[in-house]
Amino acid sequence: MTGTTPTRTLHPVGEGVYAWLQPGGETGVSNAGVVVDDDGVTVIDALMVRSQWEPFAAAVTGLGLPIRRLVLTHAHIDHVGGTKAFRNAAIFATRYTSSMLDEEMPLESYKTFMPAFAEEFDDLAEVGTRAVTHLVDDAAYLTPRVEVLPASGHTPGDLIVLVEDADVCFAGDLCFFGVTPLAFQGDPATWAEMLDAVADLAATIVPGHGPIGDEDDVRALQGYLRACVEAHGDPSAIPAGPWDGWLERDRDPINVEKAAMLAAGDEGMPSSMLKAIGLT
């Protein structure tokens, strides 16, 4: 794991490929990316609130190239809140992400779950988000460099961006490095299996949260998710492991409960997550 990478700047991870990392990676603090092609720029994710997406959009604009495309790796607000910062870009996402963006913004739940950003959510609600313009149902090349790969695990509509010529993968929230993942809309068992494919995609993996990593970081995440499944509903059954020093370990009950619910055939929202967003 590369913990010394500069944050809040376009950090080169390959020729014409940049990662925009936000420090920490805790709730509401996500990463983004940029890929340069002959016709202009592809942006990967748009962060959440104005204090995050304004400097990111300014840096992308500073490249002096047309911003052609915005790829959304999934629908969670910390990745899609800044879509209006890229007004002229075509927006690519899965059908699930598109349908989620069409729903009303659960403003009070955001404020409860991410109180550090509560004051900025009113502004976000006023600004709103853009709708998806191009649906991604299958693996496809958006440009000669940018390949999108539909996946699932963190949500039913995840999307991976692969830049094969740079050996870089933007995994969205299929990867959390140094940060405990959150599976309230996902399936920890499916997610763990999906990571076998992610680990083989590229040498450099830009996660949705946390520092840039590699296969070792993917395997650590996979081990944690499998531990959640094997805990059978008891967070205290998660054994010691590489995850002991991760941020946000208060997510353990949500992840373990979700895994147990799915094992029992229940696809609903974990009660621990409903509590976390103020609905119980």
C-alpha positions in Angstrom: 0.0 0.0 0.0 1.4 3.4 -1.0 0.5 5.6 1.9 2.8 8.5 1.0 1.1 9.5 -2.3 0.2 13.2 -2.3 -3.5 13.9 -1.7 -5.8 16.5 -3.3 -3.7 16.7 -6.4 -3.6 15.0 -9.8 -1.0 12.4 -9.0 0.3 10.5 -12.0 0.0 6.7 -11.8 0.8 6.1 -15.5 1.3 8.1 -18.7 -1.7 10.4 -18.9 -3.4 8.6 -16.0 -4.0 10.4 -12.7 -5.4 9.5 -9.3 -7.0 12.1 -7.1 -6.8 10.8 -3.5 -8.4 12.4 -0.5 -6.6 11.8 2.8 -8.0 9.2 5.3 -10.7 7.6 3.2 -13.3 7.5 6.0 -17.0 7.9 5.4 -17.7 10.5 2.7 -14.0 10.8 1.8 -13.5 9.1 -1.6 -11.1 9.0 -4.5 -11.4 9.9 -8.2 -9.3 9.6 -11.3 -8.5 11.0 -14.7 -7.4 9.4 -18.0 -6.2 11.4 -21.0 -7.0 10.3 -24.6 -6.4 11.9 -27.9 -9.8 13.5 -27.9 -9.7 14.7 -24.3 -10.3 13.5 -20.7 -12.3 10.8 -19.0 -13.0 11.5 -15.4 -13.7 8.7 -13.0 -16.1 9.6 -10.2 -17.0 13.1 -9.0 -16.6 13.1 -5.2 -19.4 14.4 -2.9 -19.7 18.0 -1.6 -18.5 21.3 -3.0 -15.4 21.5 -0.8 -14.3 18.3 -2.4 -15.3 18.5 -6.0 -14.5 22.2 -6.7 -10.7 21.7 -6.3 -10.9 18.4 -8.2 -12.8 19.9 -11.1 -10.4 22.9 -11.2 -7.4 20.6 -11.4 -9.0 18.6 -14.3 -9.9 21.9 -16.1 -6.3 23.0 -15.5 -5.2 20.2 -17.8 -6.5 22.4 -20.7 -8.3 19.5 -22.4 -11.9 18.9 -23.2 -13.7 16.9 -20.5 -15.5 14.3 -22.6 -16.7 11.6 -20.3 -17.5 11.0 -16.6 -17.6 7.4 -15.5 -19.5 6.7 -12.2 -18.2 3.5 -10.5 -21.5 3.2 -8.4 -24.3 5.3 -7.1 -23.2 6.3 -3.6 -23.3 10.0 -3.0 -19.6 10.3 -2.1 -18.8 9.3 -5.7 -21.6 11.1 -7.6 -22.3 14.4 -5.7 -20.1 16.4 -8.0 -21.5 15.4 -11.3 -22.6 18.9 -12.1 -19.0 20.1 -11.9 -18.6 18.3 -15.3 -21.6 19.8 -17.1 -20.6 18.9 -20.7 -19.3 15.4 -20.1 -21.3 12.3 -21.1 -22.0 10.3 -18.0 -21.5 6.5 -18.1 -22.8 4.2 -15.5 -24.7 0.9 -14.9 -28.5 0.7 -15.0 -28.6 0.3 -11.2 -26.6 3.5 -10.7 -28.8 5.3 -13.1 -32.0 4.3 -11.3 -30.5 5.3 -8.0 -29.6 8.7 -9.2 -33.1 9.2 -10.4 -34.4 8.8 -6.8 -34.9 11.7 -4.3 -31.8 12.5 -2.3 -32.2 11.2 1.3 -30.8 14.4 2.7 -31.5 13.8 6.4 -30.0 10.3 6.3 -26.8 11.7 4.7 -26.6 14.3 7.5 -27.1 11.6 10.2 -24.6 9.2 8.7 -22.0 11.8 7.7 -22.4 14.6 10.3 -19.0 16.1 9.4 -20.5 17.2 6.1 -24.0 18.1 7.3 -23.7 21.8 6.5 -22.6 21.1 3.0 -25.5 18.7 2.2 -28.0 21.5 2.0 -25.9 23.1 -0.8 -25.6 19.7 -2.5 -29.4 19.2 -2.4 -29.8 22.6 -4.0 -27.2 21.9 -6.7 -28.4 18.4 -7.3 -26.8 15.7 -9.5 -26.8 15.0 -13.2 -28.6 12.0 -14.7 -26.7 9.2 -16.4 -26.6 9.7 -20.2 -25.1 6.4 -21.3 -25.9 3.0 -19.8 -23.2 0.4 -19.4 -24.6 -3.1 -19.6 -21.5 -5.0 -20.8 -17.7 -4.7 -20.8 -16.8 -2.0 -23.4 -14.1 0.4 -24.5 -15.2 4.0 -24.1 -12.0 5.1 -25.8 -8.8 3.3 -27.0 -7.5 3.5 -23.4 -10.6 3.3 -21.2 -12.3 0.0 -20.7 -15.3 -0.3 -18.4 -16.2 -3.6 -16.7 -19.6 -4.1 -15.0 -19.3 -5.9 -11.6 -21.1 -6.4 -8.3 -20.4 -6.9 -4.7 -20.3 -3.5 -3.1 -23.6 -2.6 -4.9 -25.6 -4.5 -7.5 -24.3 -2.0 -10.1 -20.5 -1.5 -9.7 -18.3 -0.5 -12.5 -14.5 -0.9 -12.8 -12.3 1.2 -15.1 -9.3 -0.4 -16.5 -6.5 1.4 -18.3 -4.6 -1.6 -19.6 -1.8 0.2 -21.3 -0.8 1.8 -18.0 -1.5 -1.3 -15.9 -3.9 0.7 -13.7 -7.3 -0.2 -12.4 -9.8 2.2 -10.8 -11.8 -0.2 -8.7 -14.3 2.2 -7.1 -15.7 0.9 -3.9 -14.9 -2.7 -4.8 -11.7 -1.8 -3.1 -11.2 -0.1 0.3 -7.5 0.0 1.4 -6.7 0.7 5.0 -10.4 1.5 5.5 -13.2 -0.9 6.5 -15.6 -1.6 3.6 -19.3 -1.0 3.8 -21.6 -3.7 2.4 -25.1 -2.5 3.4 -26.2 -2.6 -0.3 -23.8 -5.4 -1.3 -23.1 -9.0 -0.8 -19.9 -9.8 1.2 -19.6 -13.3 -0.2 -20.1 -12.2 -3.8 -17.8 -9.2 -3.2 -15.0 -11.5 -1.9 -15.2 -13.7 -5.0 -15.2 -10.7 -7.3 -11.9 -9.6 -5.9 -10.2 -12.6 -7.5 -10.8 -10.9 -10.8 -9.9 -7.4 -9.5 -6.6 -8.7 -8.2 -5.6 -9.9 -11.7 -6.6 -6.8 -13.6 -3.6 -4.5 -13.0 -0.5 -4.0 -10.9 -1.7 -0.6 -9.6 -5.2 -0.4 -8.1 -6.8 2.9 -7.2 -9.4 2.2 -4.6 -12.6 4.1 -3.9 -11.3 4.8 -0.4 -7.8 4.9 1.0 -4.3 4.9 -0.6 -3.3 3.3 -3.9 -2.6 -0.4 -3.5 -1.9 -3.7 -5.2 -2.8 -7.3 -5.1 -1.7 -7.7 -1.4 -4.2 -5.0 -0.4 -7.0 -6.7 -2.5 -6.3 -10.0 -0.7 -6.4 -8.4 2.7 -9.8 -6.9 1.9 -10.9 -10.3 0.5 -9.9 -11.9 3.8 -11.9 -9.4 5.8 -15.0 -9.9 3.7 -14.8 -13.7 4.1 -14.3 -13.3 7.8 -17.6 -11.3 7.9 -19.4 -14.1 6.1 -17.9 -16.7 8.4 -18.9 -14.7 11.5 -22.5 -15.8 11.1 -23.9 -12.6 12.5 -21.5 -12.1 15.3 -19.1 -9.2 14.8 -16.9 -10.4 17.7 -16.2 -13.5 15.7 -14.1 -11.6 13.2 -10.5 -12.8 14.0 -7.4 -10.7 14.2 -5.9 -9.8 10.8 -4.5 -7.1 8.6 -7.7 -5.2 9.2 -7.0 -4.6 12.9 -5.6 -1.1 12.1 -8.1 -0.1 9.5 -10.3 3.0 9.9 -14.1 2.7 10.5 -14.2 -0.7 12.3 -17.6 0.4 13.6 -18.9 -0.9 10.2 -18.2 -4.5 11.3 -21.8 -5.0 12.6 -23.3 -3.8 9.4 -21.1 -6.0 7.2 -21.6 -9.1 9.4 -25.4 -8.6 9.7 -25.7 -8.1 5.9 -23.8 -11.3 5.2 -26.0 -13.3 7.7 -29.2 -11.8 6.2 -28.2 -12.8 2.7 -27.3 -16.3 3.9 -30.8 -16.6 5.3 -32.4 -15.3 2.0 -33.1 -11.8 3.3 -32.1 -9.1 0.9 -33.2 -6.2 3.1 -31.3 -3.4 4.8 -29.4 -4.4 7.9 -31.0 -2.9 11.1 -27.5 -1.7 12.1 -27.4 0.4 8.9 -30.9 1.7 9.4 -29.8 2.9 12.8 -26.7 4.5 11.5 -28.7 6.6 9.0 -31.4 7.6 11.6 -34.3 5.5 10.4 -34.7 3.4 13.6 
